[in-house]
Amino acid sequence: MGQQNHHGQSADRTPHCKNKFLDDFLLNRIGCQVLLSHFLACRAGQEHGIIDPRCNTKKVCRAAAKAVLEMCIECTGWSPAVFVEAYSACGEGLDDGNTPRFPYMPHVLKYVVMELLKNSCRATADMLSATTDLQVEDVPINVIVCADEDHVTICVSDRARGIPRGVNAWLYLYTTAKNGAYGGEKRLAGHGVGLPLSRLYARYLGGALDLVSLPGYGTHAYVNLPRVQSQQVEVVPDEDYRYDHASLLDFTV
């Protein structure tokens, strides 16, 4: 139970209602954006539209890391150490022995990974600016891509001492960028919408985005995405209505 305010209402009810409204609104917007972008891509002659039937997860994560590192250097003059690895429990759909591939929208995947990396880079920079005991190489950021027959999981982990207890990182417009001690921080910030919007993108086709904070050590962000086409169905905000769900590759027909 949340604490009662002077109106006798739960203090945590209003943020929850605002989040629910924004989640529903933005989820609808994502659906419209995906359909419109896919239609325009098909009209432009792209065979599969915005969907890559064999999306190279490791390649997308490396592109996201490269973009964020360039942003770090441009804004702050430094960059953290970011390592991207890929592993798989199955042999199907793999190149180079361990690169998971599955049908997905590469630009969406890149956006989600970039937002997670921006958070980790900013938190790492804040930590390093507050201590002289650590160097950049002591606190690397790792991106680990794993896959089995059913799912692809991406883990973005840092060693920036975790998220403080009591902080709800999913609240819209919540950001720590204003507390940073270095210049150019605004470009490395999601402005309070990057993390919750990334979770919506993951949920849109049946996936999930979760955070695990290890106090005093760091934060692990897990993006879990369905790899099987039959599980990649559009999620709509209002479950009271009945919709005809279409699998991701049905958009290419």
Backbone bond lengths (Angstrom), bond angles and torsions (degrees), N, CA, C in turn:
res aa  C-N    CA-C-N  psi(-1)  N-CA   C-N-CA  omega(-1)  CA-C   N-CA-C  phi
1 M - - - 1.462 - - 1.529 109.62 -
2 G 1.341 116.58 134.46 1.450 120.13 177.31 1.516 110.46 -77.68
3 Q 1.318 116.68 161.85 1.441 121.07 178.31 1.522 110.06 -68.06
4 Q 1.350 115.95 150.05 1.452 121.17 -179.37 1.520 110.02 -89.35
5 N 1.350 117.05 134.86 1.449 119.92 175.06 1.520 109.85 -91.98
6 H 1.350 117.15 -174.63 1.454 119.75 -173.68 1.520 112.46 -71.65
7 H 1.335 117.58 -9.33 1.464 120.36 174.57 1.526 111.62 -93.95
8 G 1.333 116.12 1.28 1.456 120.25 179.72 1.510 113.38 79.54
9 Q 1.376 118.50 12.49 1.446 122.31 -179.11 1.517 109.11 -103.22
10 S 1.308 114.83 155.68 1.456 119.22 179.01 1.514 109.82 -66.24
11 A 1.339 116.30 133.85 1.458 120.62 -175.92 1.513 112.81 -69.71
12 D 1.357 117.64 -23.01 1.451 118.74 -177.38 1.521 112.36 -98.90
13 R 1.350 117.32 5.90 1.453 119.67 -176.91 1.521 111.56 -75.76
14 T 1.340 117.35 -41.65 1.448 120.20 -176.72 1.526 112.68 -62.49
15 P 1.348 119.93 -49.17 1.466 119.18 176.11 1.519 112.57 -57.36
16 H 1.345 116.87 -38.06 1.456 119.95 179.99 1.521 110.50 -64.20
17 C 1.340 117.16 -43.80 1.463 121.03 -179.95 1.522 111.13 -64.04
18 K 1.348 115.65 -40.55 1.458 119.16 178.82 1.519 110.56 -64.19
19 N 1.331 117.03 -42.43 1.451 120.20 178.92 1.520 111.67 -62.93
20 K 1.337 116.70 -41.53 1.458 120.81 -179.90 1.526 110.67 -63.24
21 F 1.333 116.42 -43.83 1.463 119.98 178.84 1.524 110.99 -62.00
22 L 1.349 116.94 -46.47 1.453 120.52 -178.80 1.524 111.87 -68.34
23 D 1.334 116.73 -36.48 1.467 119.77 175.89 1.527 110.69 -59.51
24 D 1.333 116.61 -48.28 1.463 120.45 -179.08 1.528 111.44 -64.35
25 F 1.334 115.88 -44.12 1.461 120.42 -178.63 1.524 110.89 -62.79
26 L 1.337 116.29 -47.57 1.460 120.20 -176.65 1.523 112.14 -72.53
27 L 1.333 117.08 -30.40 1.456 119.82 176.67 1.523 110.60 -65.38
28 N 1.338 116.41 -39.51 1.463 119.77 174.04 1.521 111.18 -63.27
29 R 1.324 115.96 -41.18 1.460 119.89 179.79 1.523 111.15 -63.93
30 I 1.335 116.71 -40.25 1.464 120.50 177.76 1.524 110.49 -60.36
31 G 1.347 116.17 -43.99 1.460 119.87 178.95 1.517 111.94 -59.54
32 C 1.333 116.86 -44.86 1.470 120.81 179.25 1.527 110.64 -64.99
33 Q 1.319 116.23 -41.72 1.461 120.72 -178.99 1.526 111.00 -63.80
34 V 1.325 117.02 -43.37 1.458 120.99 -179.57 1.524 110.50 -63.30
35 L 1.332 117.16 -46.67 1.457 120.28 -178.93 1.525 111.79 -63.79
36 L 1.334 116.45 -43.76 1.464 119.90 -179.35 1.525 111.30 -66.68
37 S 1.335 116.72 -45.12 1.466 120.31 179.59 1.520 111.03 -62.36
38 H 1.316 116.06 -39.56 1.463 119.85 179.98 1.530 110.84 -67.32
39 F 1.320 116.48 -42.13 1.467 120.81 178.51 1.529 110.64 -60.59
40 L 1.336 116.77 -47.22 1.458 120.53 -179.07 1.527 111.39 -65.06
41 A 1.326 116.89 -37.90 1.467 120.25 178.85 1.525 110.64 -65.60
42 C 1.328 116.34 -40.50 1.468 119.63 177.88 1.526 111.01 -65.74
43 R 1.339 116.56 -41.42 1.460 120.32 178.13 1.522 111.57 -64.12
44 A 1.332 115.99 -28.20 1.464 120.41 179.75 1.527 112.13 -80.97
45 G 1.330 116.58 -1.17 1.452 120.11 175.50 1.512 115.97 100.18
46 Q 1.341 117.93 3.25 1.453 120.09 177.20 1.525 109.22 -75.72
47 E 1.315 116.20 122.91 1.470 121.46 -171.40 1.525 112.80 -57.28
48 H 1.314 117.04 -44.21 1.459 121.05 -177.44 1.527 112.54 -108.76
49 G 1.315 117.11 14.83 1.455 119.41 179.33 1.519 111.74 64.82
50 I 1.330 116.04 -133.33 1.475 120.72 -178.56 1.521 111.56 -89.15
51 I 1.316 116.99 4.75 1.466 121.07 -176.51 1.521 110.10 -101.92
52 D 1.303 116.15 133.18 1.453 122.38 173.06 1.525 107.57 -103.77
53 P 1.346 118.07 110.07 1.469 119.86 -178.04 1.519 113.54 -60.43
54 R 1.336 117.32 -22.18 1.462 121.28 178.02 1.530 109.06 -129.91
55 C 1.302 114.58 61.37 1.467 121.41 -179.23 1.525 110.01 -61.74
56 N 1.315 116.07 123.67 1.463 122.49 -179.77 1.524 108.28 -85.28
57 T 1.313 116.78 99.50 1.460 121.59 -173.58 1.519 112.40 -61.72
58 K 1.312 116.75 -42.93 1.463 120.35 -178.89 1.520 110.84 -64.10
59 K 1.334 117.11 -41.20 1.457 121.23 179.59 1.525 111.19 -64.10
60 V 1.330 116.39 -41.44 1.463 120.59 179.12 1.527 110.41 -64.35
61 C 1.340 117.06 -42.72 1.459 120.82 179.58 1.524 111.42 -64.81
62 R 1.311 117.24 -37.96 1.461 120.20 177.49 1.525 110.99 -66.74
63 A 1.333 116.81 -38.75 1.468 120.12 177.20 1.524 110.57 -64.75
64 A 1.337 116.65 -40.04 1.469 120.62 177.72 1.525 110.51 -63.97
65 A 1.335 116.90 -43.64 1.460 120.83 179.60 1.526 110.96 -63.50
66 K 1.325 116.93 -41.80 1.468 121.13 179.55 1.531 110.46 -61.73
67 A 1.341 117.31 -43.51 1.463 120.92 -179.63 1.530 111.38 -64.25
68 V 1.327 117.26 -41.57 1.464 120.53 -179.13 1.525 111.19 -70.15
69 L 1.323 117.47 -38.59 1.465 120.25 178.69 1.529 110.76 -64.78
70 E 1.321 116.69 -41.07 1.462 119.66 176.62 1.523 110.90 -63.12
71 M 1.324 116.10 -37.35 1.454 120.77 177.53 1.531 110.45 -65.05
72 C 1.328 116.38 -40.92 1.463 120.81 179.05 1.520 111.09 -61.60
73 I 1.329 116.64 -46.21 1.460 120.51 -178.79 1.526 110.63 -64.58
74 E 1.329 116.58 -41.92 1.458 120.76 -179.34 1.527 111.79 -65.18
75 C 1.332 116.38 -39.39 1.463 120.37 -173.97 1.523 113.47 -87.68
76 T 1.335 116.68 -34.60 1.454 119.19 -171.26 1.525 114.37 -122.67
77 G 1.342 116.81 -13.05 1.461 119.56 -178.86 1.511 114.06 83.63
78 W 1.316 117.78 4.21 1.461 120.85 179.74 1.523 108.17 -142.72
79 S 1.306 116.72 168.64 1.462 120.84 174.98 1.518 109.15 -148.78
80 P 1.330 117.26 145.08 1.468 120.55 177.73 1.523 110.68 -76.74
81 A 1.309 115.44 172.51 1.465 120.87 174.20 1.525 108.36 -90.20
82 V 1.333 116.62 119.29 1.465 121.83 -179.12 1.522 108.69 -119.55
83 F 1.315 116.08 127.62 1.458 121.87 179.75 1.528 109.68 -118.40
84 V 1.332 116.94 133.60 1.462 122.75 179.67 1.518 108.64 -116.45
85 E 1.325 116.05 123.75 1.461 121.91 179.03 1.528 109.36 -127.91
86 A 1.319 116.61 156.11 1.462 121.04 178.61 1.518 110.21 -137.41
87 Y 1.330 115.26 139.30 1.461 121.91 179.81 1.530 108.36 -140.12
88 S 1.315 116.09 156.91 1.453 119.42 179.03 1.521 110.55 -147.82
89 A 1.330 114.13 146.29 1.463 120.20 177.73 1.523 111.52 -96.50
90 C 1.325 116.91 3.38 1.454 120.13 -179.55 1.525 109.31 -138.65
91 G 1.299 116.83 161.74 1.453 120.46 -176.73 1.504 113.75 -98.09
92 E 1.328 118.03 -18.77 1.471 121.35 -176.16 1.516 110.47 -72.24
93 G 1.328 116.42 139.60 1.448 120.96 174.57 1.513 114.23 73.40
94 L 1.343 116.62 26.54 1.453 119.11 -176.82 1.520 111.19 -117.17
95 D 1.319 115.57 144.29 1.451 122.35 169.36 1.520 107.13 -120.47
96 D 1.295 117.03 153.70 1.466 121.92 -178.18 1.519 111.51 57.82
97 G 1.334 117.23 20.42 1.452 120.69 174.71 1.512 115.92 83.43
98 N 1.350 118.51 -26.56 1.459 117.63 -173.87 1.533 113.26 -149.55
99 T 1.321 118.08 28.10 1.458 120.73 179.50 1.522 110.17 -103.66
100 P 1.326 118.47 103.71 1.463 120.55 -178.98 1.528 111.68 -65.33
101 R 1.321 115.70 132.79 1.462 122.15 175.74 1.524 109.15 -124.63
102 F 1.303 116.04 143.02 1.463 120.17 178.09 1.521 108.67 -163.72
103 P 1.335 118.94 158.94 1.465 120.69 -179.26 1.524 111.03 -69.97
104 Y 1.329 116.35 121.94 1.454 120.26 179.19 1.522 109.19 -163.30
105 M 1.334 115.88 177.00 1.462 122.29 178.93 1.526 108.08 -99.34
106 P 1.327 118.43 107.01 1.469 120.81 -174.23 1.520 113.69 -58.46
107 H 1.339 118.41 -37.45 1.463 119.57 -177.32 1.530 111.16 -67.25
108 V 1.338 117.45 -32.56 1.463 120.91 176.86 1.525 109.97 -69.51
109 L 1.313 116.41 -45.69 1.462 120.92 179.73 1.526 110.58 -61.40
110 K 1.324 116.73 -41.63 1.463 120.36 179.48 1.524 110.91 -64.21
111 Y 1.326 117.01 -41.02 1.462 120.27 179.37 1.527 111.00 -60.23
112 V 1.330 116.81 -46.99 1.466 121.24 -177.71 1.526 110.65 -61.95
113 V 1.334 116.74 -47.42 1.470 120.13 -178.52 1.525 110.60 -65.38
114 M 1.336 117.39 -38.27 1.459 120.41 178.40 1.525 111.67 -62.59
115 E 1.331 117.22 -42.33 1.461 119.98 -179.98 1.528 111.04 -63.62
116 L 1.328 116.76 -39.96 1.462 119.85 178.27 1.525 111.22 -66.76
117 L 1.329 116.62 -40.59 1.454 120.09 179.90 1.531 111.24 -68.68
118 K 1.319 117.68 -37.17 1.466 120.57 177.56 1.527 110.59 -61.53
119 N 1.332 116.15 -41.93 1.467 119.47 177.08 1.524 111.14 -61.89
120 S 1.326 116.13 -44.84 1.466 119.99 -178.85 1.525 111.49 -65.88
121 C 1.328 116.85 -40.29 1.463 120.32 179.81 1.522 111.00 -65.21
122 R 1.323 116.44 -42.62 1.460 119.80 -179.05 1.528 110.94 -66.47
123 A 1.351 116.07 -42.17 1.463 119.76 179.06 1.525 110.78 -65.50
124 T 1.327 116.94 -38.53 1.464 120.69 178.30 1.521 110.94 -65.24
125 A 1.341 116.43 -41.29 1.461 120.59 178.64 1.525 111.19 -64.14
126 D 1.335 116.50 -42.35 1.466 120.15 178.69 1.524 111.00 -61.17
127 M 1.336 115.88 -40.51 1.457 119.64 -179.15 1.529 111.25 -67.67
128 L 1.347 116.07 -44.24 1.461 119.68 -178.40 1.529 111.70 -66.28
129 S 1.334 116.49 -31.30 1.469 119.25 179.92 1.525 111.89 -72.30
130 A 1.336 116.12 -16.69 1.469 120.23 -177.42 1.526 112.72 -100.16
131 T 1.330 117.29 0.53 1.460 119.39 -179.13 1.517 110.22 -144.55
132 T 1.305 115.92 154.25 1.466 121.44 176.11 1.526 111.23 -112.83
133 D 1.327 116.31 5.60 1.461 120.92 -176.02 1.526 112.84 -86.90
134 L 1.335 116.78 -14.61 1.457 120.60 -174.97 1.514 111.13 -122.09
135 Q 1.328 114.85 150.07 1.455 122.51 173.58 1.529 109.01 -112.89
136 V 1.324 115.44 167.35 1.468 120.02 -177.60 1.517 111.58 -56.41
137 E 1.335 116.62 -41.50 1.463 119.82 -177.65 1.525 112.89 -68.78
138 D 1.323 117.74 -14.92 1.462 121.01 179.15 1.521 112.94 -79.65
139 V 1.327 117.09 -17.65 1.473 120.52 -175.14 1.530 110.12 -129.51
140 P 1.331 117.99 66.28 1.472 119.96 -178.38 1.526 111.93 -71.50
141 I 1.310 114.63 161.28 1.466 122.37 174.43 1.524 107.02 -110.33
142 N 1.321 116.73 128.35 1.462 121.56 -176.66 1.515 110.98 -112.82
143 V 1.326 115.47 135.41 1.468 122.27 173.41 1.523 106.47 -116.57
144 I 1.319 116.28 114.52 1.462 121.43 -177.21 1.529 108.88 -116.51
145 V 1.319 115.58 123.09 1.463 122.05 179.03 1.519 108.43 -105.89
146 C 1.335 116.39 124.63 1.463 121.47 179.51 1.527 109.49 -128.15
147 A 1.307 116.15 154.61 1.460 119.43 -179.47 1.514 110.94 -151.50
148 D 1.328 115.22 147.91 1.455 121.69 166.12 1.523 106.99 -127.54
149 E 1.316 117.32 -163.27 1.459 119.90 -176.55 1.528 112.49 -66.33
150 D 1.331 117.85 -25.70 1.457 121.16 -171.60 1.523 115.13 -107.83
151 H 1.321 118.30 -29.96 1.456 120.55 -171.81 1.527 112.18 -139.08
152 V 1.320 114.56 156.37 1.465 122.95 168.47 1.520 106.79 -116.20
153 T 1.326 116.87 129.22 1.456 121.99 179.75 1.519 109.64 -120.79
154 I 1.329 115.20 131.44 1.463 121.46 177.64 1.520 107.77 -115.84
155 C 1.301 116.62 125.71 1.466 121.82 178.43 1.528 109.08 -113.31
156 V 1.322 116.45 122.61 1.463 122.53 174.55 1.521 106.72 -110.52
157 S 1.316 116.94 114.42 1.473 120.51 -175.49 1.521 110.49 -123.97
158 D 1.328 114.90 142.17 1.457 120.65 176.22 1.527 109.22 -130.28
159 R 1.332 115.97 175.28 1.463 122.15 179.17 1.528 110.04 -123.08
160 A 1.339 114.36 43.88 1.472 120.50 -175.74 1.523 112.22 -95.88
161 R 1.338 116.68 24.88 1.470 124.24 171.49 1.528 114.51 75.13
162 G 1.307 117.90 12.23 1.453 120.26 169.72 1.513 115.32 82.69
163 I 1.330 114.76 175.24 1.456 123.09 178.99 1.520 108.58 -92.71
164 P 1.332 119.06 131.73 1.471 120.75 -179.42 1.519 111.73 -58.36
165 R 1.323 116.33 144.75 1.451 121.99 177.61 1.531 110.28 -59.70
166 G 1.305 116.13 140.62 1.456 120.57 178.32 1.511 114.04 89.09
167 V 1.344 118.42 -7.82 1.459 121.32 179.26 1.526 109.40 -88.18
168 N 1.318 116.36 126.93 1.456 121.80 176.40 1.528 108.29 -99.16
169 A 1.324 115.81 97.56 1.465 120.48 -175.56 1.521 112.97 -71.21
170 W 1.342 117.56 -9.70 1.468 121.05 -177.95 1.524 112.70 -88.74
171 L 1.322 117.71 -5.92 1.459 119.81 -179.40 1.523 109.97 -69.52
172 Y 1.320 116.11 134.46 1.454 120.26 176.16 1.524 110.17 -66.44
173 L 1.334 114.82 140.90 1.465 124.70 179.01 1.523 113.03 72.21
174 Y 1.342 117.88 5.46 1.466 119.15 171.55 1.529 108.22 -83.48
175 T 1.320 117.12 127.15 1.456 121.18 179.09 1.518 109.78 -149.18
176 T 1.325 115.90 151.07 1.461 121.68 176.48 1.520 111.08 -105.98
177 A 1.327 117.53 3.89 1.469 120.83 -174.46 1.517 111.77 -61.66
178 K 1.329 117.51 -35.53 1.464 119.92 -176.93 1.523 112.12 -66.55
179 N 1.350 116.15 -16.57 1.460 119.80 179.95 1.523 113.10 -92.56
180 G 1.336 116.01 0.61 1.466 119.07 -176.88 1.514 111.96 -67.37
181 A 1.323 115.07 155.65 1.460 120.68 -176.62 1.524 111.75 -109.52
182 Y 1.331 118.05 19.44 1.446 120.49 -178.30 1.515 109.25 -135.81
183 G 1.313 115.64 160.28 1.456 119.90 -177.34 1.511 112.67 -78.99
184 G 1.334 115.66 162.54 1.454 121.29 176.63 1.502 114.62 70.79
185 E 1.324 118.17 17.11 1.458 121.25 -173.57 1.523 112.89 -67.18
186 K 1.327 117.55 -24.83 1.457 119.98 -174.72 1.529 112.17 -62.27
187 R 1.333 117.44 -35.29 1.459 119.69 179.98 1.522 111.32 -71.98
188 L 1.320 117.10 -21.94 1.458 120.80 178.64 1.525 111.63 -91.68
189 A 1.317 116.81 5.55 1.461 120.61 -177.24 1.521 110.42 -105.25
190 G 1.344 115.04 151.46 1.455 120.18 174.02 1.512 111.99 -91.95
191 H 1.347 116.03 3.80 1.466 122.75 177.39 1.530 112.27 56.71
192 G 1.308 116.32 31.63 1.454 120.14 175.66 1.518 115.17 83.08
193 V 1.334 118.10 1.26 1.470 120.06 179.68 1.525 112.10 -124.41
194 G 1.333 117.86 -12.79 1.458 120.46 -175.30 1.513 113.63 -60.16
195 L 1.337 116.83 -48.31 1.460 120.62 -177.13 1.522 112.82 -70.31
196 P 1.356 119.89 -51.34 1.466 118.59 178.52 1.524 113.14 -63.99
197 L 1.344 117.53 -33.32 1.463 119.67 178.61 1.527 110.31 -70.12
198 S 1.318 117.16 -36.27 1.466 120.48 176.50 1.522 110.64 -62.69
199 R 1.338 116.54 -39.22 1.464 119.64 178.15 1.523 110.85 -64.56
200 L 1.333 117.07 -37.63 1.468 120.34 177.88 1.519 111.09 -65.20
201 Y 1.342 116.68 -41.46 1.462 119.78 177.82 1.527 110.49 -61.21
202 A 1.331 116.76 -40.79 1.463 120.15 178.39 1.524 110.75 -65.32
203 R 1.328 116.54 -40.72 1.468 120.73 -178.73 1.530 112.82 -71.09
204 Y 1.324 116.45 -25.86 1.466 120.87 -171.69 1.524 112.37 -54.25
205 L 1.327 116.73 -37.25 1.462 119.76 179.72 1.527 111.30 -115.99
206 G 1.330 115.42 37.03 1.456 119.95 171.40 1.507 115.61 85.90
207 G 1.338 118.43 12.13 1.455 120.86 179.46 1.518 112.27 -96.46
208 A 1.318 116.26 -164.88 1.465 121.22 -178.68 1.515 109.62 -155.56
209 L 1.330 115.22 152.94 1.454 122.45 173.51 1.515 107.55 -131.05
210 D 1.331 116.53 123.19 1.456 121.93 -177.44 1.527 110.30 -130.34
211 L 1.328 114.96 150.31 1.458 121.59 177.07 1.521 109.82 -114.92
212 V 1.313 116.56 138.30 1.459 122.57 172.96 1.523 107.19 -125.61
213 S 1.336 116.23 114.69 1.455 121.06 -179.52 1.515 109.90 -98.03
214 L 1.317 115.99 129.96 1.462 122.76 176.73 1.523 106.97 -109.45
215 P 1.338 117.74 97.08 1.466 121.06 -174.46 1.520 112.61 -54.21
216 G 1.315 115.24 129.39 1.439 120.75 179.71 1.516 114.04 87.22
217 Y 1.335 117.22 -11.78 1.468 120.58 -179.18 1.527 111.50 -116.39
218 G 1.331 117.43 -67.12 1.461 119.76 -176.97 1.513 112.16 177.41
219 T 1.312 115.77 -164.58 1.454 122.32 -176.85 1.519 110.06 -129.63
220 H 1.322 115.79 137.84 1.456 122.22 174.28 1.523 108.34 -113.38
221 A 1.319 116.38 126.16 1.467 121.92 175.33 1.522 107.72 -109.60
222 Y 1.333 116.49 129.80 1.462 121.80 -177.34 1.528 110.22 -116.99
223 V 1.327 115.86 120.39 1.464 121.70 173.99 1.523 106.80 -105.42
224 N 1.321 116.06 115.65 1.460 121.22 -178.40 1.525 108.64 -112.81
225 L 1.326 117.36 119.36 1.465 121.85 -174.99 1.523 110.30 -124.56
226 P 1.336 117.06 136.09 1.471 119.54 178.01 1.520 110.93 -67.84
227 R 1.310 115.40 136.90 1.458 121.17 -178.53 1.528 111.66 -99.94
228 V 1.325 115.67 -23.53 1.457 121.24 -179.30 1.519 108.85 -82.20
229 Q 1.318 117.33 131.45 1.460 121.99 -173.90 1.521 112.59 -59.33
230 S 1.324 117.37 -36.40 1.455 120.57 -177.21 1.520 112.31 -67.54
231 Q 1.349 117.24 -19.04 1.458 120.91 179.66 1.528 112.34 -92.80
232 Q 1.331 116.54 -10.70 1.459 120.46 -177.46 1.525 109.30 -89.26
233 V 1.312 116.12 75.71 1.459 121.22 -179.21 1.514 109.79 -112.13
234 E 1.329 115.21 148.73 1.451 120.84 -178.70 1.523 110.59 -66.65
235 V 1.326 116.31 133.80 1.457 122.11 176.99 1.523 108.09 -99.24
236 V 1.328 116.11 125.42 1.463 120.80 179.74 1.524 108.84 -105.16
237 P 1.345 118.25 150.58 1.464 120.61 -172.77 1.512 115.34 -70.09
238 D 1.339 118.71 -30.53 1.458 120.34 -175.21 1.525 109.58 -105.47
239 E 1.312 116.38 106.11 1.455 120.56 -176.42 1.525 113.04 -78.57
240 D 1.345 117.44 -7.07 1.462 120.12 179.71 1.520 111.76 -74.42
241 Y 1.337 116.93 -19.24 1.454 120.85 -179.59 1.517 109.64 -96.52
242 R 1.309 115.05 160.46 1.457 121.08 179.24 1.524 108.48 -107.37
243 Y 1.332 116.70 124.24 1.442 121.40 -179.77 1.528 108.97 -122.98
244 D 1.314 114.95 154.61 1.452 120.25 172.53 1.524 107.97 -88.12
245 H 1.326 115.60 106.36 1.458 119.82 -178.30 1.525 109.36 -80.33
246 A 1.316 115.92 142.34 1.452 121.50 177.53 1.520 109.71 -119.99
247 S 1.309 116.52 140.16 1.458 118.78 177.68 1.527 109.34 -72.01
248 L 1.318 116.14 162.14 1.460 121.01 -173.87 1.520 112.01 -57.52
249 L 1.310 117.93 -45.84 1.465 120.10 -175.98 1.526 112.09 -73.76
250 D 1.332 118.30 -13.60 1.457 119.25 174.45 1.521 111.41 -63.25
251 F 1.339 116.76 -25.40 1.460 120.23 179.17 1.524 111.34 -64.16
252 T 1.317 117.70 -22.54 1.458 120.78 -176.21 1.511 112.22 -83.03
253 V 1.313 118.12 -11.11 1.466 120.92 -177.04 1.527 109.39 -72.85
